[in-house]
Amino acid sequence: MAKIVRLPGLVDIHVHFRDPGETHKEDFYTGTLSALANGVTTVFDMPNNLTPVFTEEVLQNKITIARQKAVCDWGLYFGSTGDNLAEFAKVADKVVGLKVYLSLTTGKYVVGDEDKIKAIFASWPKEKVIVFHAEGDRVDLVIKYTEKFGNKVHITHVSTEADLEKIIAAKKNKLSITCDVTPHHLFLTEGDCPCNGETVPNLYFVKPPLASQKDQDFLWQNLTFIDCLSSDHAPHLMEEKQSSRPPAGLPGLDTLLPLMMTAVSQGRLSLNQLIQLTSVSPAKIFSLSQNDSTFVEVDPEEEYQIDNHKLLTKCGWSPFDDWLVKGKVKRVYLRGRKVFEKGQLLVDSGYGKNVI
């Protein structure tokens, strides 16, 4: 009989469900279903929708949608380009944190003006996290103003040795900075993109871009300085990715846990490290209460092949299609109730709760 491993429910602090506005790619139902089926019991959704979540009104609309559709627990981020500081007091107690883009990504909501960056630091409540997309010299800027203003800061999807080195130095300097990495940066490099004609590499177009093998090795070698794993689940349809102007982003919810369980089986990290990265540390950073009745049962020995046709994400593809992985989710319990077993969802839309 297979030995089943019990893990705390995973918390994915970085997803893009495209709801509202682009639900042909993903919505709160399909996204949270994909999460639950793969052991993720809580997701935090980003604000760079087609209509960005920069006002209380837009936030309230998104909260209503999530309440109606979500089948796993969820939280939302508010966004800012430095022009909506008056909204902060209205929304801070309704979101898990603030998301600020200092480097180019989907939506082009980049804050380039340093005075606006300083104003964001000064205006956002100190007890709530600011999550930054920051690369290169933008990481230096985040560190500089974290030291000046004393905010709780998280740098997401760190991908290079140079950026992680800066964050490690800031941590050693006792600054309140945490960070995460994605499985696609841990398992893919710039040299892994398949070349089947000119369109296929577009599938791997992502921000931050896939980095070098040296960068990837440094991430693995310094997992002790990395606080969380996040999928940065950013679904786009295959035809969109294969177009002449492909959008940036890769789907990742269906593959986060199987990839990392495979790494555990290979001895690249321990099961305890995986629990810290996917449950304990995210809960600590975002002041979430952990519930012992929320957990995932996994068969660590079961091997299977990732198959685009079996994915639950609406976009229907993965950069890890055909990869052999080890570690199959058997059952998922959320707040004491069995919500997923044998490939079947056992709850209705709206069962997921707002963590705030």
C-alpha positions as YAML, in Angstrom:
chain: A
units: angstrom
residues:
- id: 1
  name: MET
  ca: [0.00, 0.00, 0.00]
- id: 2
  name: ALA
  ca: [1.30, 3.44, -0.93]
- id: 3
  name: LYS
  ca: [2.64, 5.58, 1.89]
- id: 4
  name: ILE
  ca: [0.68, 8.85, 1.88]
- id: 5
  name: VAL
  ca: [2.39, 12.07, 2.97]
- id: 6
  name: ARG
  ca: [0.31, 14.81, 4.59]
- id: 7
  name: LEU
  ca: [1.29, 18.40, 3.80]
- id: 8
  name: PRO
  ca: [-0.22, 21.65, 5.07]
- id: 9
  name: GLY
  ca: [-2.32, 23.28, 2.36]
- id: 10
  name: LEU
  ca: [-0.08, 25.22, 0.00]
- id: 11
  name: VAL
  ca: [-0.29, 29.02, -0.17]
- id: 12
  name: ASP
  ca: [0.49, 30.52, -3.59]
- id: 13
  name: ILE
  ca: [1.05, 34.24, -3.09]
- id: 14
  name: HIS
  ca: [1.23, 35.14, -6.79]
- id: 15
  name: VAL
  ca: [-1.43, 34.24, -9.37]
- id: 16
  name: HIS
  ca: [-3.15, 36.06, -12.25]
- id: 17
  name: PHE
  ca: [-6.70, 34.79, -12.79]
- id: 18
  name: ARG
  ca: [-7.63, 37.37, -15.48]
- id: 19
  name: ASP
  ca: [-11.02, 37.86, -13.85]
- id: 20
  name: PRO
  ca: [-12.64, 40.23, -14.71]
- id: 21
  name: GLY
  ca: [-11.78, 41.26, -18.24]
- id: 22
  name: GLU
  ca: [-9.99, 38.32, -19.85]
- id: 23
  name: THR
  ca: [-11.82, 35.27, -18.59]
- id: 24
  name: HIS
  ca: [-11.19, 33.42, -21.85]
- id: 25
  name: LYS
  ca: [-7.72, 32.77, -20.34]
- id: 26
  name: GLU
  ca: [-8.74, 31.97, -16.75]
- id: 27
  name: ASP
  ca: [-11.35, 32.93, -14.16]
- id: 28
  name: PHE
  ca: [-11.73, 32.55, -10.42]
- id: 29
  name: TYR
  ca: [-13.50, 29.20, -10.76]
- id: 30
  name: THR
  ca: [-11.07, 27.50, -13.17]
- id: 31
  name: GLY
  ca: [-8.05, 29.04, -11.49]
- id: 32
  name: THR
  ca: [-9.01, 27.97, -7.98]
- id: 33
  name: LEU
  ca: [-10.04, 24.53, -9.26]
- id: 34
  name: SER
  ca: [-6.58, 24.14, -10.79]
- id: 35
  name: ALA
  ca: [-5.12, 25.24, -7.46]
- id: 36
  name: LEU
  ca: [-7.13, 22.81, -5.30]
- id: 37
  name: ALA
  ca: [-6.49, 19.84, -7.57]
- id: 38
  name: ASN
  ca: [-2.78, 20.40, -7.09]
- id: 39
  name: GLY
  ca: [-2.69, 20.97, -3.35]
- id: 40
  name: VAL
  ca: [-2.88, 24.77, -3.28]
- id: 41
  name: THR
  ca: [-5.58, 25.76, -0.79]
- id: 42
  name: THR
  ca: [-4.97, 29.54, -0.75]
- id: 43
  name: VAL
  ca: [-4.12, 31.90, -3.63]
- id: 44
  name: PHE
  ca: [-3.36, 35.63, -3.77]
- id: 45
  name: ASP
  ca: [-4.47, 37.27, -7.01]
- id: 46
  name: MET
  ca: [-2.59, 40.16, -8.60]
- id: 47
  name: PRO
  ca: [-4.12, 43.57, -9.51]
- id: 48
  name: ASN
  ca: [-2.95, 44.02, -13.12]
- id: 49
  name: ASN
  ca: [-6.27, 43.10, -14.69]
- id: 50
  name: LEU
  ca: [-7.45, 44.69, -17.92]
- id: 51
  name: THR
  ca: [-9.00, 47.30, -15.63]
- id: 52
  name: PRO
  ca: [-6.34, 47.49, -12.92]
- id: 53
  name: VAL
  ca: [-7.30, 47.27, -9.25]
- id: 54
  name: PHE
  ca: [-6.33, 50.85, -8.44]
- id: 55
  name: THR
  ca: [-9.59, 52.02, -6.81]
- id: 56
  name: GLU
  ca: [-11.84, 50.78, -4.02]
- id: 57
  name: GLU
  ca: [-14.71, 50.41, -6.48]
- id: 58
  name: VAL
  ca: [-12.77, 48.10, -8.80]
- id: 59
  name: LEU
  ca: [-11.51, 46.13, -5.78]
- id: 60
  name: GLN
  ca: [-15.05, 45.64, -4.44]
- id: 61
  name: ASN
  ca: [-16.19, 44.33, -7.83]
- id: 62
  name: LYS
  ca: [-13.36, 41.81, -7.86]
- id: 63
  name: ILE
  ca: [-14.13, 40.72, -4.29]
- id: 64
  name: THR
  ca: [-17.73, 40.04, -5.36]
- id: 65
  name: ILE
  ca: [-16.57, 37.91, -8.29]
- id: 66
  name: ALA
  ca: [-14.14, 35.90, -6.17]
- id: 67
  name: ARG
  ca: [-16.80, 35.26, -3.51]
- id: 68
  name: GLN
  ca: [-19.12, 33.83, -6.14]
- id: 69
  name: LYS
  ca: [-16.63, 31.66, -8.02]
- id: 70
  name: ALA
  ca: [-13.65, 30.60, -5.87]
- id: 71
  name: VAL
  ca: [-13.42, 27.03, -4.60]
- id: 72
  name: CYS
  ca: [-10.19, 27.51, -2.63]
- id: 73
  name: ASP
  ca: [-9.40, 30.30, -0.17]
- id: 74
  name: TRP
  ca: [-8.14, 33.55, -1.62]
- id: 75
  name: GLY
  ca: [-6.84, 37.05, -1.06]
- id: 76
  name: LEU
  ca: [-6.41, 40.04, -3.35]
- id: 77
  name: TYR
  ca: [-3.72, 42.65, -3.88]
- id: 78
  name: PHE
  ca: [-4.30, 46.33, -4.48]
- id: 79
  name: GLY
  ca: [-2.13, 48.06, -7.07]
- id: 80
  name: SER
  ca: [-0.55, 51.47, -7.47]
- id: 81
  name: THR
  ca: [1.41, 53.58, -9.90]
- id: 82
  name: GLY
  ca: [1.73, 56.30, -7.27]
- id: 83
  name: ASP
  ca: [-1.35, 58.24, -8.39]
- id: 84
  name: ASN
  ca: [-3.94, 56.69, -6.05]
- id: 85
  name: LEU
  ca: [-2.47, 57.21, -2.58]
- id: 86
  name: ALA
  ca: [-5.81, 58.52, -1.28]
- id: 87
  name: GLU
  ca: [-7.31, 55.06, -1.88]
- id: 88
  name: PHE
  ca: [-4.84, 53.30, 0.45]
- id: 89
  name: ALA
  ca: [-6.73, 54.01, 3.69]
- id: 90
  name: LYS
  ca: [-9.98, 52.74, 2.10]
- id: 91
  name: VAL
  ca: [-8.59, 49.39, 0.96]
- id: 92
  name: ALA
  ca: [-5.70, 48.39, 3.21]
- id: 93
  name: ASP
  ca: [-7.88, 46.23, 5.48]
- id: 94
  name: LYS
  ca: [-9.48, 44.48, 2.46]
- id: 95
  name: VAL
  ca: [-6.34, 43.18, 0.76]
- id: 96
  name: VAL
  ca: [-3.35, 40.97, 1.59]
- id: 97
  name: GLY
  ca: [-0.93, 43.63, 0.39]
- id: 98
  name: LEU
  ca: [0.04, 46.20, -2.21]
- id: 99
  name: LYS
  ca: [1.63, 45.25, -5.54]
- id: 100
  name: VAL
  ca: [3.98, 47.71, -7.23]
- id: 101
  name: TYR
  ca: [5.70, 47.18, -10.59]
- id: 102
  name: LEU
  ca: [9.14, 48.72, -10.91]
- id: 103
  name: SER
  ca: [10.08, 46.62, -13.95]
- id: 104
  name: LEU
  ca: [8.08, 46.10, -17.14]
- id: 105
  name: THR
  ca: [5.40, 43.39, -17.12]
- id: 106
  name: THR
  ca: [1.85, 42.71, -18.34]
- id: 107
  name: GLY
  ca: [-0.23, 45.89, -18.27]
- id: 108
  name: LYS
  ca: [2.69, 48.34, -18.37]
- id: 109
  name: TYR
  ca: [1.82, 49.70, -14.90]
- id: 110
  name: VAL
  ca: [5.43, 50.52, -14.11]
- id: 111
  name: VAL
  ca: [6.33, 53.20, -11.59]
- id: 112
  name: GLY
  ca: [9.40, 54.98, -12.91]
- id: 113
  name: ASP
  ca: [9.23, 58.25, -10.99]
- id: 114
  name: GLU
  ca: [11.33, 57.97, -7.84]
- id: 115
  name: ASP
  ca: [9.24, 60.58, -6.01]
- id: 116
  name: LYS
  ca: [6.17, 58.42, -6.58]
- id: 117
  name: ILE
  ca: [8.01, 55.36, -5.30]
- id: 118
  name: LYS
  ca: [8.93, 57.24, -2.13]
- id: 119
  name: ALA
  ca: [5.33, 58.40, -1.72]
- id: 120
  name: ILE
  ca: [4.09, 54.80, -1.99]
- id: 121
  name: PHE
  ca: [6.52, 53.68, 0.72]
- id: 122
  name: ALA
  ca: [5.50, 56.58, 2.96]
- id: 123
  name: SER
  ca: [1.74, 56.15, 2.44]
- id: 124
  name: TRP
  ca: [1.16, 52.39, 2.63]
- id: 125
  name: PRO
  ca: [0.54, 51.03, 6.19]
- id: 126
  name: LYS
  ca: [3.76, 49.70, 7.69]
- id: 127
  name: GLU
  ca: [2.12, 46.51, 9.00]
- id: 128
  name: LYS
  ca: [0.96, 45.47, 5.50]
- id: 129
  name: VAL
  ca: [3.28, 43.98, 2.88]
- id: 130
  name: ILE
  ca: [4.33, 45.73, -0.33]
- id: 131
  name: VAL
  ca: [5.16, 43.20, -3.05]
- id: 132
  name: PHE
  ca: [7.53, 44.48, -5.71]
- id: 133
  name: HIS
  ca: [8.30, 43.29, -9.19]
- id: 134
  name: ALA
  ca: [11.85, 44.59, -9.28]
- id: 135
  name: GLU
  ca: [14.84, 43.56, -11.36]
- id: 136
  name: GLY
  ca: [18.42, 44.81, -11.58]
- id: 137
  name: ASP
  ca: [18.88, 48.37, -10.30]
- id: 138
  name: ARG
  ca: [15.21, 48.42, -9.26]
- id: 139
  name: VAL
  ca: [16.13, 45.94, -6.51]
- id: 140
  name: ASP
  ca: [18.68, 48.47, -5.25]
- id: 141
  name: LEU
  ca: [15.92, 51.07, -5.14]
- id: 142
  name: VAL
  ca: [13.60, 48.79, -3.13]
- id: 143
  name: ILE
  ca: [16.36, 48.07, -0.62]
- id: 144
  name: LYS
  ca: [17.23, 51.77, -0.34]
- id: 145
  name: TYR
  ca: [13.67, 52.82, 0.51]
- id: 146
  name: THR
  ca: [12.97, 49.82, 2.72]
- id: 147
  name: GLU
  ca: [15.88, 50.97, 4.85]
- id: 148
  name: LYS
  ca: [14.62, 54.57, 4.81]
- id: 149
  name: PHE
  ca: [10.90, 53.96, 5.48]
- id: 150
  name: GLY
  ca: [10.87, 50.62, 7.35]
- id: 151
  name: ASN
  ca: [8.08, 48.93, 5.36]
- id: 152
  name: LYS
  ca: [7.50, 45.18, 5.15]
- id: 153
  name: VAL
  ca: [8.71, 44.40, 1.63]
- id: 154
  name: HIS
  ca: [8.58, 41.28, -0.52]
- id: 155
  name: ILE
  ca: [10.37, 40.95, -3.87]
- id: 156
  name: THR
  ca: [8.65, 38.43, -6.10]
- id: 157
  name: HIS
  ca: [9.90, 35.98, -8.75]
- id: 158
  name: VAL
  ca: [13.62, 36.56, -8.15]
- id: 159
  name: SER
  ca: [15.43, 34.96, -11.06]
- id: 160
  name: THR
  ca: [19.11, 35.95, -11.11]
- id: 161
  name: GLU
  ca: [22.19, 35.50, -8.98]
- id: 162
  name: ALA
  ca: [22.84, 39.25, -8.96]
- id: 163
  name: ASP
  ca: [19.37, 40.11, -7.62]
- id: 164
  name: LEU
  ca: [19.34, 37.36, -5.00]
- id: 165
  name: GLU
  ca: [22.81, 38.41, -3.80]
- id: 166
  name: LYS
  ca: [21.47, 41.91, -3.12]
- id: 167
  name: ILE
  ca: [18.49, 40.51, -1.21]
- id: 168
  name: ILE
  ca: [20.74, 38.22, 0.85]
- id: 169
  name: ALA
  ca: [22.89, 41.21, 1.81]
- id: 170
  name: ALA
  ca: [19.76, 43.17, 2.80]
- id: 171
  name: LYS
  ca: [18.54, 40.26, 4.93]
- id: 172
  name: LYS
  ca: [21.94, 40.08, 6.66]
- id: 173
  name: ASN
  ca: [21.57, 43.80, 7.29]
- id: 174
  name: LYS
  ca: [18.32, 43.00, 9.20]
- id: 175
  name: LEU
  ca: [16.03, 44.75, 6.71]
- id: 176
  name: SER
  ca: [12.41, 43.56, 6.57]
- id: 177
  name: ILE
  ca: [12.75, 42.02, 3.11]
- id: 178
  name: THR
  ca: [11.50, 38.63, 1.94]
- id: 179
  name: CYS
  ca: [11.45, 37.06, -1.51]
- id: 180
  name: ASP
  ca: [10.13, 34.19, -3.59]
- id: 181
  name: VAL
  ca: [11.14, 32.20, -6.65]
- id: 182
  name: THR
  ca: [9.03, 30.38, -9.22]
- id: 183
  name: PRO
  ca: [9.30, 26.77, -10.35]
- id: 184
  name: HIS
  ca: [9.79, 27.92, -13.95]
- id: 185
  name: HIS
  ca: [12.93, 29.77, -12.91]
- id: 186
  name: LEU
  ca: [14.07, 26.76, -10.87]
- id: 187
  name: PHE
  ca: [13.48, 24.23, -13.65]
- id: 188
  name: LEU
  ca: [13.89, 26.12, -16.94]
- id: 189
  name: THR
  ca: [16.72, 28.27, -18.28]
- id: 190
  name: GLU
  ca: [17.20, 30.45, -21.32]
- id: 191
  name: GLY
  ca: [18.83, 27.43, -22.99]
- id: 192
  name: ASP
  ca: [15.81, 25.16, -22.53]
- id: 193
  name: CYS
  ca: [13.43, 26.83, -24.99]
- id: 194
  name: PRO
  ca: [12.56, 24.31, -27.72]
- id: 195
  name: CYS
  ca: [13.16, 25.48, -31.27]
- id: 196
  name: ASN
  ca: [10.41, 23.95, -33.39]
- id: 197
  name: GLY
  ca: [10.09, 26.73, -35.93]
- id: 198
  name: GLU
  ca: [10.02, 30.39, -34.97]
- id: 199
  name: THR
  ca: [6.84, 30.44, -32.89]
- id: 200
  name: VAL
  ca: [7.51, 27.86, -30.19]
- id: 201
  name: PRO
  ca: [10.02, 29.93, -28.14]
- id: 202
  name: ASN
  ca: [7.25, 32.52, -27.68]
- id: 203
  name: LEU
  ca: [5.61, 30.05, -25.29]
- id: 204
  name: TYR
  ca: [8.53, 30.60, -22.94]
- id: 205
  name: PHE
  ca: [8.34, 34.40, -23.03]
- id: 206
  name: VAL
  ca: [7.98, 35.47, -19.40]
- id: 207
  name: LYS
  ca: [8.85, 38.38, -17.11]
- id: 208
  name: PRO
  ca: [11.39, 38.17, -15.57]
- id: 209
  name: PRO
  ca: [12.86, 36.18, -18.47]
- id: 210
  name: LEU
  ca: [14.30, 32.71, -18.02]
- id: 211
  name: ALA
  ca: [17.86, 33.18, -16.86]
- id: 212
  name: SER
  ca: [21.15, 31.33, -17.27]
- id: 213
  name: GLN
  ca: [22.13, 27.95, -15.84]
- id: 214
  name: LYS
  ca: [24.50, 29.79, -13.50]
- id: 215
  name: ASP
  ca: [21.64, 31.92, -12.19]
- id: 216
  name: GLN
  ca: [19.44, 28.87, -11.70]
- id: 217
  name: ASP
  ca: [22.18, 26.97, -9.87]
- id: 218
  name: PHE
  ca: [22.59, 29.93, -7.51]
- id: 219
  name: LEU
  ca: [18.86, 29.90, -6.68]
- id: 220
  name: TRP
  ca: [19.00, 26.21, -5.77]
- id: 221
  name: GLN
  ca: [22.18, 26.66, -3.76]
- id: 222
  name: ASN
  ca: [20.64, 29.48, -1.73]
- id: 223
  name: LEU
  ca: [17.16, 28.17, -0.93]
- id: 224
  name: THR
  ca: [17.79, 29.00, 2.73]
- id: 225
  name: PHE
  ca: [17.60, 32.71, 1.82]
- id: 226
  name: ILE
  ca: [14.42, 32.28, -0.24]
- id: 227
  name: ASP
  ca: [11.21, 32.61, 1.74]
- id: 228
  name: CYS
  ca: [8.51, 31.28, -0.57]
- id: 229
  name: LEU
  ca: [7.72, 29.50, -3.79]
- id: 230
  name: SER
  ca: [5.10, 31.13, -6.00]
- id: 231
  name: SER
  ca: [3.72, 29.93, -9.31]
- id: 232
  name: ASP
  ca: [3.27, 33.39, -10.90]
- id: 233
  name: HIS
  ca: [0.44, 31.56, -12.69]
- id: 234
  name: ALA
  ca: [-0.03, 33.80, -15.75]
- id: 235
  name: PRO
  ca: [-2.25, 32.00, -18.28]
- id: 236
  name: HIS
  ca: [-2.59, 32.96, -21.93]
- id: 237
  name: LEU
  ca: [-4.10, 30.88, -24.72]
- id: 238
  name: MET
  ca: [-1.74, 28.96, -27.00]
- id: 239
  name: GLU
  ca: [-2.75, 31.04, -30.02]
- id: 240
  name: GLU
  ca: [-1.95, 34.22, -28.09]
- id: 241
  name: LYS
  ca: [1.49, 32.94, -27.14]
- id: 242
  name: GLN
  ca: [2.21, 31.85, -30.71]
- id: 243
  name: SER
  ca: [1.21, 35.20, -32.18]
- id: 244
  name: SER
  ca: [3.63, 37.78, -33.53]
- id: 245
  name: ARG
  ca: [3.20, 39.77, -30.27]
- id: 246
  name: PRO
  ca: [3.08, 37.13, -27.53]
- id: 247
  name: PRO
  ca: [2.04, 38.24, -24.04]
- id: 248
  name: ALA
  ca: [4.46, 37.51, -21.21]
- id: 249
  name: GLY
  ca: [3.59, 34.77, -18.76]
- id: 250
  name: LEU
  ca: [3.45, 31.03, -18.08]
- id: 251
  name: PRO
  ca: [0.77, 28.95, -16.36]
- id: 252
  name: GLY
  ca: [2.08, 27.27, -13.22]
- id: 253
  name: LEU
  ca: [-0.59, 26.19, -10.72]
- id: 254
  name: ASP
  ca: [-0.99, 22.70, -12.20]
- id: 255
  name: THR
  ca: [2.73, 22.01, -11.92]
- id: 256
  name: LEU
  ca: [4.07, 23.75, -8.78]
- id: 257
  name: LEU
  ca: [3.63, 20.86, -6.35]
- id: 258
  name: PRO
  ca: [4.48, 17.96, -8.69]
- id: 259
  name: LEU
  ca: [7.70, 19.67, -9.80]
- id: 260
  name: MET
  ca: [8.74, 20.38, -6.21]
- id: 261
  name: MET
  ca: [7.79, 16.88, -4.99]
- id: 262
  name: THR
  ca: [9.95, 15.51, -7.79]
- id: 263
  name: ALA
  ca: [12.80, 17.71, -6.53]
- id: 264
  name: VAL
  ca: [12.24, 16.31, -3.02]
- id: 265
  name: SER
  ca: [12.46, 12.75, -4.39]
- id: 266
  name: GLN
  ca: [15.75, 13.71, -6.10]
- id: 267
  name: GLY
  ca: [17.19, 15.12, -2.86]
- id: 268
  name: ARG
  ca: [17.34, 18.70, -4.12]
- id: 269
  name: LEU
  ca: [15.41, 19.91, -1.07]
- id: 270
  name: SER
  ca: [13.79, 18.26, 1.95]
- id: 271
  name: LEU
  ca: [10.08, 17.82, 2.57]
- id: 272
  name: ASN
  ca: [10.41, 20.19, 5.54]
- id: 273
  name: GLN
  ca: [11.96, 22.83, 3.28]
- id: 274
  name: LEU
  ca: [9.06, 22.44, 0.86]
- id: 275
  name: ILE
  ca: [6.56, 22.93, 3.70]
- id: 276
  name: GLN
  ca: [8.40, 26.05, 4.84]
- id: 277
  name: LEU
  ca: [8.47, 27.49, 1.32]
- id: 278
  name: THR
  ca: [4.84, 26.77, 0.45]
- id: 279
  name: SER
  ca: [2.99, 27.08, 3.75]
- id: 280
  name: VAL
  ca: [4.82, 28.19, 6.88]
- id: 281
  name: SER
  ca: [6.71, 31.19, 5.48]
- id: 282
  name: PRO
  ca: [3.86, 32.61, 3.34]
- id: 283
  name: ALA
  ca: [1.58, 32.46, 6.39]
- id: 284
  name: LYS
  ca: [4.17, 34.26, 8.52]
- id: 285
  name: ILE
  ca: [4.90, 36.99, 5.96]
- id: 286
  name: PHE
  ca: [1.23, 37.79, 5.34]
- id: 287
  name: SER
  ca: [0.03, 37.18, 8.93]
- id: 288
  name: LEU
  ca: [-2.28, 34.31, 7.98]
- id: 289
  name: SER
  ca: [-3.64, 31.98, 10.62]
- id: 290
  name: GLN
  ca: [-2.78, 28.36, 9.82]
- id: 291
  name: ASN
  ca: [-5.48, 25.75, 10.14]
- id: 292
  name: ASP
  ca: [-4.52, 22.15, 10.92]
- id: 293
  name: SER
  ca: [-7.74, 20.99, 9.25]
- id: 294
  name: THR
  ca: [-6.50, 22.32, 5.90]
- id: 295
  name: PHE
  ca: [-4.09, 19.80, 4.38]
- id: 296
  name: VAL
  ca: [-3.13, 17.79, 1.32]
- id: 297
  name: GLU
  ca: [-2.54, 14.04, 1.06]
- id: 298
  name: VAL
  ca: [0.11, 13.14, -1.52]
- id: 299
  name: ASP
  ca: [1.49, 9.83, -2.75]
- id: 300
  name: PRO
  ca: [5.20, 10.75, -3.02]
- id: 301
  name: GLU
  ca: [6.04, 7.63, -5.06]
- id: 302
  name: GLU
  ca: [3.38, 7.85, -7.78]
- id: 303
  name: GLU
  ca: [4.89, 8.85, -11.11]
- id: 304
  name: TYR
  ca: [2.92, 10.40, -13.93]
- id: 305
  name: GLN
  ca: [3.42, 12.53, -17.00]
- id: 306
  name: ILE
  ca: [2.27, 16.12, -17.17]
- id: 307
  name: ASP
  ca: [-0.23, 16.24, -20.03]
- id: 308
  name: ASN
  ca: [-1.67, 19.41, -21.57]
- id: 309
  name: HIS
  ca: [-4.96, 17.59, -22.18]
- id: 310
  name: LYS
  ca: [-5.40, 16.83, -18.47]
- id: 311
  name: LEU
  ca: [-4.66, 20.28, -17.08]
- id: 312
  name: LEU
  ca: [-7.45, 22.14, -15.31]
- id: 313
  name: THR
  ca: [-6.24, 25.64, -16.14]
- id: 314
  name: LYS
  ca: [-8.46, 27.15, -18.84]
- id: 315
  name: CYS
  ca: [-5.47, 28.05, -21.03]
- id: 316
  name: GLY
  ca: [-4.84, 24.32, -21.54]
- id: 317
  name: TRP
  ca: [-1.06, 24.14, -21.82]
- id: 318
  name: SER
  ca: [2.10, 24.02, -19.73]
- id: 319
  name: PRO
  ca: [5.79, 24.54, -20.50]
- id: 320
  name: PHE
  ca: [6.26, 21.25, -18.64]
- id: 321
  name: ASP
  ca: [4.06, 19.18, -20.95]
- id: 322
  name: ASP
  ca: [5.38, 15.60, -21.18]
- id: 323
  name: TRP
  ca: [7.64, 15.97, -18.13]
- id: 324
  name: LEU
  ca: [7.71, 12.91, -15.87]
- id: 325
  name: VAL
  ca: [7.02, 13.93, -12.27]
- id: 326
  name: LYS
  ca: [6.74, 12.11, -8.96]
- id: 327
  name: GLY
  ca: [4.18, 12.92, -6.27]
- id: 328
  name: LYS
  ca: [0.44, 12.72, -6.92]
- id: 329
  name: VAL
  ca: [-2.22, 14.64, -4.98]
- id: 330
  name: LYS
  ca: [-4.80, 12.14, -3.71]
- id: 331
  name: ARG
  ca: [-7.05, 14.22, -1.45]
- id: 332
  name: VAL
  ca: [-7.36, 17.86, -0.36]
- id: 333
  name: TYR
  ca: [-9.07, 19.10, 2.81]
- id: 334
  name: LEU
  ca: [-10.00, 22.74, 3.31]
- id: 335
  name: ARG
  ca: [-11.14, 23.90, 6.75]
- id: 336
  name: GLY
  ca: [-11.96, 20.33, 7.75]
- id: 337
  name: ARG
  ca: [-13.95, 19.42, 4.64]
- id: 338
  name: LYS
  ca: [-12.74, 17.08, 1.92]
- id: 339
  name: VAL
  ca: [-12.87, 19.26, -1.19]
- id: 340
  name: PHE
  ca: [-11.01, 17.21, -3.80]
- id: 341
  name: GLU
  ca: [-10.46, 13.48, -4.34]
- id: 342
  name: LYS
  ca: [-9.83, 11.16, -7.29]
- id: 343
  name: GLY
  ca: [-9.87, 14.02, -9.75]
- id: 344
  name: GLN
  ca: [-13.23, 15.30, -8.54]
- id: 345
  name: LEU
  ca: [-14.17, 18.62, -6.98]
- id: 346
  name: LEU
  ca: [-16.45, 18.02, -4.00]
- id: 347
  name: VAL
  ca: [-17.64, 21.58, -3.24]
- id: 348
  name: ASP
  ca: [-19.62, 24.25, -5.07]
- id: 349
  name: SER
  ca: [-18.44, 27.58, -6.46]
- id: 350
  name: GLY
  ca: [-18.08, 30.08, -3.65]
- id: 351
  name: TYR
  ca: [-16.81, 27.60, -1.05]
- id: 352
  name: GLY
  ca: [-13.49, 29.46, -0.98]
- id: 353
  name: LYS
  ca: [-13.20, 32.17, 1.66]
- id: 354
  name: ASN
  ca: [-11.44, 35.53, 1.66]
- id: 355
  name: VAL
  ca: [-8.46, 35.25, 4.03]
- id: 356
  name: ILE
  ca: [-8.88, 38.91, 5.05]
...
